[in-house]
Amino acid sequence: MKRRKAGPPSASSIRKAGDEALSTLLAEALVMEGSIDRATHMFHAYPARMHPDAAALVIDACPGPVHDPFCGGGTVLVESRLAGRESSGTDLSPIALLVSHARTADKSLTTPMRSAARKIAAKAQLRIDVEVPEGLDRWYQPHVAQELGRIRDEIPEYDEAVQPLLKALFSSIIVKASFRKSDTINRRETHHRAPGTTAILFHKKARELGRALDAMAEGPQPLIQAGDARFDPPQKDRGLVLTSPPYPGVYDYLPMQQLRTAWMSIDMGSGLPAEVGSRRSFRALGRKDALQQWRKDTHRWIGTQADALAPGGRMVIVVGDGLVGDRMVDALSPTVESMRAAGLNIVARASADRPDHARGAIRIEHMVMAERNGA
């Protein structure tokens, strides 16, 4: 099993403030890096995820049910389950929800998933012409697109309980089999993939996910739902809200899933306007108005999520400064101000300088912990 490097570039320096023990813990979490091969973390690429070891450290230090309002690929949910903790997560992206569900699936589904994937892979290697979504021909060799189409068409033939896992397996190979440079780089780089290998890759991913799910510790199944963090709170009395919201002006998380949404006929339309801090908003609105909107959204989502914290509960946010053009976007101050406005006390924080080699700049990433009053 190939290991995937996790985490951002190594920090060149780090600063701490607040409670000594807690700020030291945040600093340790913030500089976590390297490959992680435990549980299901290696299944399915997902951009800008929190490092699993960072999530594990914070979860261990903060008791009670855990919630991640920007759950993405489910890192916090996997680590909560491994720790035996009740957890929940929301996200606007149907792809994020698909991946999070797969990474935390019940292991009773692994045998039927592997059986179905084996049969689907065999069927996908047959010479049966299928329809390919319009506009995708430039991203794939013709035989690769046909294999993907056969996989897609076979999934509905299997039990509804296992279909979400099969769809997640399908999603995991869509970019890998394409000419796209990576999940975060929408640049076309042609290469050759031999006939049959796309179907084989699908079956291989099923075996890998099955082994990972079988090896996971038994823990409470997380509650994963579609939701807008600005308006949709979790259940009350959360002990910890742990999340990494989109960094301002860095990514367009929903549009970057264009190949997957095309193959799976997913409409991202309703979620696009609600995406917080998107890069396209800075292009469309201009720096001043986009920053104002991002601050307003930050204030709103933090207030909504803070309301669900139990007395003494903690909110921990990982956020990085944005870089729009050649100018930095301060993410720390609006985040801290919004936490205070929500009635939380800032107890610790840590900040790390990270090199942005592509732009020849330093970008700063922060981890802030706040606590709700009460015993």
C-alpha positions in Angstrom: 0.0 0.0 0.0 1.5 3.3 -1.1 1.8 5.9 1.6 0.5 9.4 1.1 2.4 12.3 2.7 0.0 14.2 5.0 0.1 17.7 6.1 1.4 21.0 4.8 5.1 22.0 4.3 7.2 21.8 7.4 7.1 24.8 9.7 10.2 27.1 9.8 9.2 28.6 13.2 6.4 28.4 15.7 4.9 30.8 18.3 2.7 30.1 21.3 0.4 32.1 23.6 -1.9 31.5 26.5 -2.0 28.5 28.8 1.4 26.9 28.7 0.4 23.2 28.6 -2.5 23.8 26.1 -0.5 26.1 23.8 2.3 23.5 23.8 -0.2 20.8 22.8 -1.5 23.0 20.0 2.0 23.7 18.8 2.8 20.0 18.8 -0.4 19.3 16.8 0.2 22.1 14.4 3.6 20.8 13.3 2.5 17.2 12.8 3.6 15.9 9.4 4.4 12.7 7.5 2.6 9.7 6.2 -0.2 8.1 8.2 -1.2 4.5 7.4 -3.6 3.7 10.2 -7.3 3.2 9.9 -8.9 4.6 6.7 -6.9 7.8 6.3 -5.2 6.7 3.2 -8.5 6.0 1.4 -9.4 8.7 -1.1 -7.4 11.9 -1.7 -8.9 14.9 -0.1 -7.4 18.4 -0.3 -6.0 20.4 2.7 -7.1 17.9 5.4 -6.1 18.2 9.0 -3.2 15.9 9.9 -4.7 12.8 11.7 -2.2 13.0 14.5 -3.1 16.6 15.2 -6.8 15.7 15.4 -5.9 12.7 17.7 -3.9 14.9 20.1 -6.7 17.5 20.5 -9.4 14.9 20.8 -7.5 13.2 23.6 -7.1 16.5 25.5 -10.8 17.5 25.2 -13.5 15.2 26.6 -17.1 14.9 25.4 -18.8 14.4 22.1 -16.9 15.8 19.1 -18.3 17.8 16.1 -16.6 19.0 12.9 -18.8 21.5 11.0 -16.4 21.4 8.0 -15.8 17.7 8.1 -14.3 17.3 4.6 -12.8 13.9 4.1 -13.6 12.8 7.7 -10.3 13.0 9.5 -11.8 14.2 12.8 -14.6 11.7 12.6 -12.2 8.8 12.0 -10.0 9.9 14.9 -13.0 10.3 17.2 -14.2 6.8 16.3 -10.7 5.4 17.0 -10.8 7.1 20.4 -14.2 5.6 21.2 -15.9 9.0 21.1 -19.4 10.1 20.0 -19.0 12.4 16.9 -20.8 14.2 14.2 -19.9 16.2 11.1 -21.4 18.3 8.4 -20.2 19.6 5.0 -21.7 21.3 2.0 -19.9 19.0 -0.4 -21.6 15.7 -1.4 -18.1 14.3 -2.2 -17.0 15.1 1.4 -20.0 13.4 2.8 -19.4 10.4 0.5 -15.8 10.1 1.6 -16.5 10.6 5.3 -19.2 8.0 5.3 -16.9 5.5 3.6 -14.0 6.2 6.0 -16.2 5.5 9.0 -18.4 2.7 7.5 -19.5 -0.3 9.5 -17.2 -3.2 8.9 -20.2 -5.5 8.3 -20.3 -3.9 4.8 -16.7 -4.9 3.8 -17.5 -8.4 2.6 -20.4 -7.4 0.3 -18.4 -4.4 -0.9 -15.4 -6.5 -1.9 -17.6 -9.1 -3.6 -19.5 -6.4 -5.5 -16.2 -4.6 -6.5 -14.7 -7.8 -7.8 -17.7 -8.5 -10.1 -17.9 -4.8 -11.2 -14.2 -4.8 -12.1 -14.6 -8.0 -14.2 -17.7 -6.5 -16.0 -15.8 -3.2 -16.6 -13.1 -5.0 -18.6 -15.7 -6.3 -21.2 -15.9 -4.4 -24.5 -19.4 -2.9 -24.0 -19.7 0.7 -25.2 -21.3 3.1 -22.6 -22.1 6.8 -22.5 -19.4 9.1 -21.2 -20.5 12.5 -19.7 -20.1 15.4 -22.1 -16.8 17.3 -21.9 -14.8 14.5 -20.2 -13.2 13.0 -23.3 -10.3 15.5 -23.1 -9.5 14.2 -19.6 -9.2 10.5 -20.3 -8.0 8.0 -22.8 -11.0 6.5 -24.6 -10.6 3.1 -23.1 -10.2 4.5 -19.6 -13.4 6.6 -19.9 -15.2 3.4 -21.1 -14.0 1.4 -18.1 -15.1 4.2 -15.7 -18.5 4.4 -17.4 -19.0 0.6 -17.0 -18.1 0.8 -13.3 -20.5 3.7 -12.9 -23.3 1.8 -14.7 -22.8 -1.4 -12.6 -23.0 0.2 -9.2 -26.8 0.6 -9.1 -27.1 -3.2 -9.7 -26.0 -3.9 -6.1 -27.7 -3.7 -2.7 -28.5 -0.1 -1.7 -26.7 -0.5 1.6 -23.3 -1.1 -0.2 -23.8 1.4 -3.0 -22.4 4.4 -1.1 -19.2 2.5 -0.5 -19.0 1.5 -4.2 -19.6 5.1 -5.2 -16.8 6.2 -2.8 -14.5 3.6 -4.4 -15.4 5.0 -7.8 -14.8 8.5 -6.7 -11.4 7.6 -5.4 -10.1 6.6 -8.8 -11.7 9.3 -11.0 -8.9 11.8 -10.7 -6.2 9.2 -10.5 -7.2 7.6 -13.8 -7.5 11.0 -15.5 -5.0 13.4 -17.2 -5.6 15.9 -14.3 -2.3 16.7 -12.5 -3.8 16.2 -9.0 -6.9 16.9 -6.9 -5.8 20.5 -6.3 -4.1 21.2 -9.6 -6.5 21.4 -12.6 -3.8 21.1 -15.2 -3.8 18.5 -17.9 -0.9 16.1 -18.1 -1.3 13.2 -20.6 0.0 9.8 -19.8 -0.9 6.2 -20.8 -2.9 3.8 -18.7 -3.1 0.3 -20.1 -6.5 -1.2 -20.9 -8.0 -3.0 -17.9 -5.9 -1.3 -15.3 -8.7 1.2 -14.3 -11.0 -1.7 -13.5 -8.2 -3.4 -11.6 -7.5 -0.2 -9.7 -11.2 -0.1 -8.6 -11.0 -3.6 -7.2 -7.6 -2.8 -5.5 -9.2 0.2 -3.8 -12.0 -2.0 -2.5 -9.5 -4.5 -1.0 -7.5 -1.7 0.6 -10.6 0.0 2.1 -12.0 -3.4 3.3 -8.7 -4.2 5.1 -8.7 -0.8 6.7 -12.3 -1.0 7.9 -11.8 -4.5 9.2 -8.8 -3.3 11.3 -10.6 -0.2 12.8 -11.4 -0.3 16.5 -15.1 -0.5 17.3 -16.4 2.9 18.2 -19.6 4.9 18.0 -20.8 5.5 14.4 -20.5 9.2 13.6 -23.6 11.2 12.5 -22.7 12.7 9.1 -25.1 15.1 7.4 -25.2 17.8 4.7 -25.1 21.1 6.4 -24.0 24.8 6.2 -21.8 25.5 9.2 -23.1 29.1 9.3 -26.7 28.0 10.1 -26.7 24.3 11.0 -25.6 23.5 14.6 -24.9 20.0 15.9 -26.8 18.5 18.8 -26.4 20.4 22.0 -23.7 19.8 24.7 -20.8 19.0 22.4 -17.6 18.7 24.4 -15.4 19.7 21.5 -15.9 21.5 18.2 -12.7 20.7 16.2 -12.4 21.9 12.6 -10.4 23.4 9.9 -12.6 25.8 7.8 -11.5 26.9 4.3 -8.6 29.3 4.4 -9.6 32.6 2.8 -9.0 32.9 -0.9 -7.0 29.6 -1.2 -9.2 27.0 -2.8 -12.6 26.5 -4.5 -13.4 23.2 -2.8 -16.6 22.5 -4.6 -15.6 23.3 -8.2 -12.4 21.4 -7.8 -14.5 18.2 -7.7 -15.7 18.8 -11.3 -14.6 15.4 -12.7 -16.3 13.5 -9.8 -19.6 15.5 -10.0 -19.7 15.0 -13.8 -19.3 11.2 -13.5 -21.7 10.9 -10.7 -24.3 13.4 -11.9 -24.0 15.5 -8.8 -25.3 19.1 -8.8 -23.1 21.4 -6.7 -25.2 24.4 -7.6 -26.9 25.0 -4.2 -23.7 24.7 -2.3 -21.5 27.0 -4.4 -22.9 30.3 -3.1 -22.6 29.1 0.5 -18.9 28.1 0.3 -17.0 30.2 2.9 -13.8 32.0 1.8 -13.7 30.6 -1.8 -11.0 31.8 -4.1 -13.5 32.7 -6.8 -15.3 35.0 -4.4 -12.1 37.1 -4.1 -11.9 37.2 -7.9 -15.6 38.1 -8.4 -16.1 40.5 -5.5 -12.7 42.0 -5.2 -10.4 41.9 -2.2 -12.3 44.4 0.0 -15.8 43.0 -0.4 -14.7 39.4 -0.3 -12.9 39.9 2.9 -15.9 41.6 4.4 -18.1 38.6 3.4 -15.5 36.1 4.7 -15.4 37.9 8.1 -19.2 38.0 8.3 -19.4 34.2 7.4 -16.7 33.4 10.0 -18.5 35.4 12.7 -21.7 33.6 11.8 -20.5 30.0 11.7 -18.4 30.3 14.9 -21.4 31.7 16.7 -23.7 28.9 15.5 -21.3 26.2 16.5 -20.4 27.8 19.8 -24.0 27.7 20.9 -23.9 23.9 20.9 -20.9 23.6 23.3 -21.5 22.2 26.7 -20.4 24.4 29.7 -16.6 24.0 29.8 -16.6 22.7 26.2 -13.9 23.7 23.8 -13.7 24.9 20.2 -10.4 24.4 18.4 -9.9 25.9 15.0 -7.1 25.3 12.5 -6.9 28.2 10.0 -4.3 29.6 7.8 -3.7 33.1 6.5 -4.8 33.5 2.9 -2.7 34.9 0.0 -4.7 36.8 -2.6 -2.4 37.9 -5.4 0.7 38.9 -3.6 -1.0 40.2 -0.4 -1.7 38.2 2.8 -5.1 37.8 4.3 -5.0 37.8 8.1 -7.1 34.8 9.3 -6.1 34.9 13.0 -7.6 38.2 14.1 -11.1 37.7 12.7 -11.2 34.1 14.0 -10.2 35.2 17.6 -12.6 38.1 17.5 -15.5 35.9 16.4 -14.8 33.3 19.1 -14.9 36.1 21.7 -18.0 37.5 20.3 -19.6 34.1 20.6 -18.9 34.2 24.4 -15.9 32.0 24.3 -12.7 32.6 26.3 -9.4 32.2 24.3 -7.2 29.8 26.4 -4.4 29.0 24.0 -3.1 29.3 20.5 -0.1 28.5 18.4 1.1 29.8 15.0 3.5 28.3 12.5 5.3 29.9 9.6 5.2 27.7 6.5 7.0 28.3 3.2 4.9 28.7 0.1 7.4 27.6 -2.4 5.1 28.2 -5.4 4.8 31.9 -4.5 8.1 32.4 -2.8 6.3 33.6 0.4 5.7 32.6 4.0 2.1 31.7 5.0 1.1 31.4 8.6 -1.1 28.7 10.0 -2.8 29.0 13.3 -4.5 26.7 15.9 -6.7 28.5 18.4 -8.5 26.9 21.4 -11.4 28.7 23.2 -13.6 27.5 26.0 -17.2 28.1 27.0 -17.7 29.4 30.5 -19.2 27.0 33.1 -18.3 24.0 35.1 
